[in-house]
Amino acid sequence: MTKQAQPWPPAGAEPAPAHPKAPGPGSELGVHFTECFGCGDELEGGLHLRSTVADGLTVRSRFTVTKNHQGAPGLAHGGLLACAFDEALGTTVGNLLRRPAVTGRLETDFRRPVPVGSTLHIEARVDGVGGRKIYASADGRLDAEDGPVAVRARGLFVMVGLEHFTSHGDPDAIEKFREQGRPVREDWDINP
Ligand SMILES: CCCCCCCCCCCC(=O)SCCNC(=O)CCNC(=O)[C@H](O)C(C)(C)COP(=O)(O)OP(=O)(O)OC[C@H]1O[C@@H](n2cnc3c(N)ncnc32)[C@H](O)[C@@H]1OP(=O)(O)O
């Protein structure tokens, strides 16, 4: 049987404008939580992904593959690469739309090996919104913004209320997150 390509974003999704308080093009997004494996600076073996808003509903992120990220000798582990895309897509959705959301589904296509020492340049964009569902996709290129594509990903994010984090998360970590000042509640649309 021939596999039919599904449209992306799916029928019914609408283009989503950036939130009025979303950071503008050129803004560095920084660390959203210091213990985050994707972007936090407290975890020596983390990805230390860094992101900058680009034009449109697009964010450019990059991270350098270290020995902490290996699967096969000298090559990035696919699961770690998926983590980098989860972070890059999540930070794009969170910062541009300013609606709390979590990853419901993440698809990755691994097109080329990613060696230790290389830097992956990830361009992620919001593709559309349908109800509580946010569709986003990203391309990861090797060692330059116009380098060869090594990984592609698509994510479905589902808008949630703050109780998702307060009822399932660790209260001490949530308190630390609040003390770090992100997100500033007034700058977000909280209820899905
Ligand atoms: C400045 C700071 C920046 C912030 C920067 C943040 C960066 C961090 C990046 C990392 C982000 C993460 O890893 S987040 C962590 C990983 N993800 C999680 O732990 C999520 C675990 N899953 C859940 O909690 C739940 O399943 C939810 C919330 C996703 C959905 O549950 P729910 O609230 O009961 O809603 P539910 O009715 O099931 O789903 C709502 C709609 O989405 C659809 N839907 C739900 N899941 C799926 C799915 N896998 N595939 C297809 N569709 C799905 C449903 O069919 C439905 O469509 P319809 O009927 O409406 O049409």
The ligand as an SDF file (V2000), in Angstrom:
LIG
                    3D

 61 63  0  0  0  0  0  0  0  0999 V2000
    9.4770   31.6860   28.1680 C   0  0  0  0  0  0  0  0  0  0  0  0
    9.2530   30.1590   28.3520 C   0  0  0  0  0  0  0  0  0  0  0  0
    9.2280   29.3780   27.0630 C   0  0  0  0  0  0  0  0  0  0  0  0
    8.8440   27.9610   27.2570 C   0  0  0  0  0  0  0  0  0  0  0  0
    9.8400   27.0670   26.6440 C   0  0  0  0  0  0  0  0  0  0  0  0
    9.5030   25.6500   26.8600 C   0  0  0  0  0  0  0  0  0  0  0  0
   10.5160   24.7590   26.2150 C   0  0  0  0  0  0  0  0  0  0  0  0
   10.3620   23.3690   26.7340 C   0  0  0  0  0  0  0  0  0  0  0  0
   10.2540   22.3910   25.6280 C   0  0  0  0  0  0  0  0  0  0  0  0
    9.9340   21.0100   26.1320 C   0  0  0  0  0  0  0  0  0  0  0  0
    8.4520   20.7650   26.0750 C   0  0  0  0  0  0  0  0  0  0  0  0
    8.1590   19.4040   26.6140 C   0  0  0  0  0  0  0  0  0  0  0  0
    8.9150   18.5080   26.5080 O   0  0  0  0  0  0  0  0  0  0  0  0
    6.6600   19.1810   27.4090 S   0  0  0  0  0  0  0  0  0  0  0  0
    6.8530   17.6010   28.2120 C   0  0  0  0  0  0  0  0  0  0  0  0
    6.4610   16.4180   27.3580 C   0  0  0  0  0  0  0  0  0  0  0  0
    5.0500   16.3800   27.1800 N   0  0  0  0  0  0  0  0  0  0  0  0
    4.2150   15.9720   28.1610 C   0  0  0  0  0  0  0  0  0  0  0  0
    4.6210   15.5870   29.2670 O   0  0  0  0  0  0  0  0  0  0  0  0
    2.7470   15.9710   27.8480 C   0  0  0  0  0  0  0  0  0  0  0  0
    2.0560   14.7580   28.4300 C   0  0  0  0  0  0  0  0  0  0  0  0
    0.7070   14.6760   27.8860 N   0  0  0  0  0  0  0  0  0  0  0  0
   -0.3270   15.2950   28.5090 C   0  0  0  0  0  0  0  0  0  0  0  0
   -0.1670   15.8820   29.5960 O   0  0  0  0  0  0  0  0  0  0  0  0
   -1.6670   15.2500   27.8200 C   0  0  0  0  0  0  0  0  0  0  0  0
   -1.7630   14.0980   26.9970 O   0  0  0  0  0  0  0  0  0  0  0  0
   -1.9170   16.5210   26.9590 C   0  0  0  0  0  0  0  0  0  0  0  0
   -1.9240   17.7930   27.8410 C   0  0  0  0  0  0  0  0  0  0  0  0
   -0.8900   16.6860   25.8200 C   0  0  0  0  0  0  0  0  0  0  0  0
   -3.3290   16.3880   26.3090 C   0  0  0  0  0  0  0  0  0  0  0  0
   -4.2490   16.0030   27.3040 O   0  0  0  0  0  0  0  0  0  0  0  0
   -5.6240   16.7500   27.5170 P   0  0  0  0  0  0  0  0  0  0  0  0
   -5.4100   18.1090   28.0850 O   0  0  0  0  0  0  0  0  0  0  0  0
   -6.5070   15.8010   28.2890 O   0  0  0  0  0  0  0  0  0  0  0  0
   -6.2090   16.9820   26.0920 O   0  0  0  0  0  0  0  0  0  0  0  0
   -6.7330   15.9470   24.9720 P   0  0  0  0  0  0  0  0  0  0  0  0
   -8.2070   16.1350   24.8670 O   0  0  0  0  0  0  0  0  0  0  0  0
   -6.1990   14.5760   25.1880 O   0  0  0  0  0  0  0  0  0  0  0  0
   -5.9980   16.5430   23.6730 O   0  0  0  0  0  0  0  0  0  0  0  0
   -6.3230   17.8320   23.1870 C   0  0  0  0  0  0  0  0  0  0  0  0
   -6.3230   17.7400   21.6790 C   0  0  0  0  0  0  0  0  0  0  0  0
   -4.9890   17.3780   21.2530 O   0  0  0  0  0  0  0  0  0  0  0  0
   -5.0360   16.1350   20.5400 C   0  0  0  0  0  0  0  0  0  0  0  0
   -3.8620   15.3620   20.9110 N   0  0  0  0  0  0  0  0  0  0  0  0
   -3.3330   15.1980   22.1350 C   0  0  0  0  0  0  0  0  0  0  0  0
   -2.2270   14.4180   22.0860 N   0  0  0  0  0  0  0  0  0  0  0  0
   -2.0940   14.0580   20.7810 C   0  0  0  0  0  0  0  0  0  0  0  0
   -1.1240   13.2540   20.0770 C   0  0  0  0  0  0  0  0  0  0  0  0
   -0.1030   12.6540   20.6850 N   0  0  0  0  0  0  0  0  0  0  0  0
   -1.2610   13.1360   18.7330 N   0  0  0  0  0  0  0  0  0  0  0  0
   -2.2990   13.7420   18.0930 C   0  0  0  0  0  0  0  0  0  0  0  0
   -3.2250   14.5240   18.7200 N   0  0  0  0  0  0  0  0  0  0  0  0
   -3.1270   14.6660   20.0360 C   0  0  0  0  0  0  0  0  0  0  0  0
   -6.3200   15.4600   20.9720 C   0  0  0  0  0  0  0  0  0  0  0  0
   -6.7740   14.5570   19.9900 O   0  0  0  0  0  0  0  0  0  0  0  0
   -7.2380   16.6600   21.1250 C   0  0  0  0  0  0  0  0  0  0  0  0
   -7.6900   17.0730   19.8610 O   0  0  0  0  0  0  0  0  0  0  0  0
   -9.1700   17.6330   19.6300 P   0  0  0  0  0  0  0  0  0  0  0  0
  -10.0810   16.5870   20.1560 O   0  0  0  0  0  0  0  0  0  0  0  0
   -9.2320   18.9310   20.4170 O   0  0  0  0  0  0  0  0  0  0  0  0
   -9.2520   17.8440   18.1460 O   0  0  0  0  0  0  0  0  0  0  0  0
  1  2  1  0
  2  3  1  0
  3  4  1  0
  4  5  1  0
  5  6  1  0
  6  7  1  0
  7  8  1  0
  8  9  1  0
  9 10  1  0
 10 11  1  0
 11 12  1  0
 12 13  2  0
 12 14  1  0
 14 15  1  0
 15 16  1  0
 16 17  1  0
 17 18  1  0
 18 19  2  0
 18 20  1  0
 20 21  1  0
 21 22  1  0
 22 23  1  0
 23 24  2  0
 23 25  1  0
 25 26  1  0
 25 27  1  0
 27 28  1  0
 27 29  1  0
 27 30  1  0
 30 31  1  0
 31 32  1  0
 32 33  2  0
 32 34  1  0
 32 35  1  0
 35 36  1  0
 36 37  2  0
 36 38  1  0
 36 39  1  0
 39 40  1  0
 40 41  1  0
 41 42  1  0
 41 56  1  0
 42 43  1  0
 43 44  1  0
 43 54  1  0
 44 45  1  0
 44 53  1  0
 45 46  2  0
 46 47  1  0
 47 48  1  0
 47 53  2  0
 48 49  1  0
 48 50  2  0
 50 51  1  0
 51 52  2  0
 52 53  1  0
 54 55  1  0
 54 56  1  0
 56 57  1  0
 57 58  1  0
 58 59  2  0
 58 60  1  0
 58 61  1  0
M  END
$$$$
